[in-house]
Amino acid sequence: MKDKAFDELITELSMCEKCTNLRKKNNTDCSLINIYKEGSLAKQVPSIWTAWTHRLDSSLMIIGQDWGPYEDMKKLHEAYLKNPTPEAWIQLIESEKSLTKKMLTKFLIESAAYNKIVLDQEKVNQIFITNAILCARKNNRYRGNDIDLKQSTLNCSEYLKRQIEIVHPKVIVTLGYYPLFALSKIFSFSISKKLTEVIKETPIIKVNDYTIIPVYHPSSQIKKEVQLEQYKKIWENR
């Protein structure tokens, strides 16, 4: 049932062109690349994060900002095609050593241990991870103002909502501001314009059947102890 619903969502995503010719008011090109037109690439989502179609029963969903550069996704997918097995895919994902990925894993494992929950890399690999922005960047940078974060987040919000409905996690963790912004639009709740204020005012957000835990981006310049306090709430509410 979930597999079929997810396949239908991928098909709809493949026809979306909301961000493929996106420009800001000053005519800056903020276009993204729709990876869902490429069949197997979209289905596997060859990022450093997740093979998401195998995680539809996860009770925990993590939402990041965007997948990053298309070229990185394409290279990883091409490497996967040389040995298209689940084992090879896991090795590819784990071979990527980005700071964000390492810090996220570290915070998840340490915060779980604080709550006397044993969480290893294998269990981390079962978490459903997605993004507020579901297409890929044209450029080779993971950050920068060369994409329209707000508009692309709004454009993708309906597809993100569908993922939440399909997976139906108990806890949703948002990394940084824009994933939380997306949920505020989907579920019609208000948030401050700064993540620090949101976390201080509403460190836990309950909406419908979901518990939303906003956390700082794992590579942000926030003290480890401060970050961990918020990550601990994931396991207290799971």
Long-range contacts (C-beta under 8 A, 24 or more apart in sequence): 2-56, 2-57, 2-166, 2-167, 3-53, 3-56, 5-162, 5-166, 6-53, 6-56, 6-163, 6-166, 9-159, 9-162, 9-163, 9-166, 10-36, 10-42, 10-43, 12-159, 13-42, 13-134, 13-159, 14-42, 16-155, 16-159, 18-152, 18-155, 18-156, 19-133, 19-135, 19-148, 19-151, 19-152, 19-155, 19-156, 20-135, 22-147, 22-148, 22-151, 22-152, 22-155, 24-148, 28-146, 29-138, 29-146, 30-146, 30-147, 30-148, 30-151, 30-152, 31-138, 32-133, 32-135, 32-136, 32-137, 32-138, 32-147, 32-152, 33-70, 33-135, 33-136, 33-137, 33-138, 34-135, 35-67, 35-70, 35-73, 35-135, 35-136, 36-134, 36-135, 40-77, 41-73, 41-74, 41-77, 44-77, 44-80, 44-89, 45-73, 46-73, 46-74, 46-76, 46-77, 46-80, 46-92, 47-72, 47-73, 47-76, 48-72, 48-76, 48-93, 48-96, 48-98, 48-101, 49-93, 49-101, 49-129, 50-93, 50-127, 50-128, 50-129, 50-130, 51-86, 51-89, 51-90, 51-93, 52-128, 52-129, 52-130, 54-86, 55-126, 55-127, 55-128, 55-129, 55-167, 56-128, 56-166, 56-167, 57-167, 58-126, 58-127, 58-128, 58-167, 58-169, 59-169, 59-170, 59-171, 59-238, 60-127, 60-128, 60-169, 60-170, 60-171, 60-172, 60-173, 60-234, 60-238, 61-127, 61-128, 61-129, 61-130, 61-163, 61-164, 61-167, 61-169, 61-171, 61-172, 61-173, 62-104, 62-127, 62-128, 62-129, 62-130, 62-172, 62-173, 62-175, 63-129, 63-130, 63-131, 63-132, 63-160, 63-172, 63-173, 63-174, 63-175, 63-179, 63-182, 63-183, 64-129, 64-130, 64-131, 64-132, 64-175, 64-176, 64-179, 65-131, 65-132, 65-133, 65-149, 65-175, 65-176, 65-178, 65-179, 65-217, 66-131, 66-132, 66-133, 66-134, 66-135, 66-136, 66-137, 66-147, 66-152, 67-131, 67-133, 67-134, 67-135, 67-136, 67-137, 68-136, 68-137, 68-142, 69-136, 69-137, 69-138, 69-139, 69-140, 69-141, 69-142, 70-136, 70-137, 70-138, 71-140, 72-140, 73-136, 90-125, 93-125, 94-121, 99-219, 100-142, 100-217, 100-218, 100-219, 103-218, 103-219, 104-175, 104-218, 106-218, 107-215, 107-218, 107-227, 107-228, 107-231, 108-231, 108-234, 110-228, 110-231, 111-228, 111-231, 111-232, 111-234, 111-235, 112-234, 112-235, 114-228, 114-232, 114-235, 115-232, 115-235, 115-236, 117-235, 128-167, 128-169, 130-160, 130-163, 131-156, 131-179, 132-156, 132-157, 132-160, 132-178, 132-179, 132-181, 132-182, 133-178, 134-159, 134-160, 149-178, 150-178, 150-181, 153-178, 153-181, 153-182, 154-182, 154-185, 156-182, 157-182, 157-185, 157-186, 160-186, 161-186, 164-210, 168-209, 169-210, 170-209, 170-210, 170-211, 170-237, 170-238, 171-210, 171-211, 171-212, 171-213, 171-234, 171-237, 171-238, 172-210, 172-211, 172-212, 172-213, 173-212, 173-213, 173-214, 173-215, 173-234, 174-212, 174-213, 174-214, 174-215, 175-215, 175-216, 175-217, 175-218, 176-216, 176-217, 176-220, 180-212, 180-214, 183-207, 183-212, 199-230, 203-230, 203-233, 204-233, 204-237, 211-237, 213-237
